[in-house]
Amino acid sequence: MSRVISADIQAQLESNQLFPFFLFEYVDNDGNYMQYTSLDVSQTFTYSGGPSGTYSPLGFEFEEITYSIGNVVDNASVRIDNLDQVQTSLFVGDVLQGNTAALYVGVLSPSGTDLGTLKIFEGELDSWQLDETELVITVASLFSKWNARSSEKHSSSCRWKVFGGNECQYAGDQTWCDRSYTRCVFLANTQHFGGFRFLPAIENEVVWWGPTQEQYQKENN
């Protein structure tokens, strides 16, 4: 995901000729987008692939967001005003963990014209703390699941421990299986094969994350 700000906008930001603002949105359990802006008035956006809809004014702030290649899991902590108790009704009544959320930064011209926004973080609602005055949400990176421990590991061989058991479902007259796909073909039971037989073929392949190489080169040239 590109986070490059043009030199012209950067220069005007440094000269205080542009006014930065922030947007924060998350999805409730009914699929509605809860959208907020740090501006004092509502702001409507119609970007394709970016923020879209009317963002209501609300006081919020977030801690510094860092990115590194050393850590798989990054997160952002957002602190939201809750003086009107709107967030209480949303978070006390429902379990919102796992719903999507995003943070944007935008800039306004001296005349108040929106000059564009940039997504600076996206992820899923994780933990949260709520009281009468504020709501603190931790938004976990979309890559956080890569750090989760699995109860089982993928294997190119069949994982089912019991030949002819509930997972295997073989019902023929054969009495053994070496858990290979070749044997499963012979047994005509491949629809229940419990392995990932293509893993060895991709073991040494280079995996490209994010946009395609063509998109990345176009955005960074």
ABEGO torsion letter per residue (X at the ends): XBABBBAAAAAAAAAGABBBBBBBBBBBAAGBBBBBBABABBBBBABBGBBBEBBBBBBBBBBBBBBBAABABBBBBBBBBAAAGAAAAAAAABBABGBBBBBBBBBBBAAGBBAEBBBABBBBBBBBBBBAABBBBBBBBAAAAAABBBABBBBABBABABBGBAAAGBABABABBAGBAAAAAAAGAAAABABBAAAAAAAABBBBBEBBAAAAAAAAX
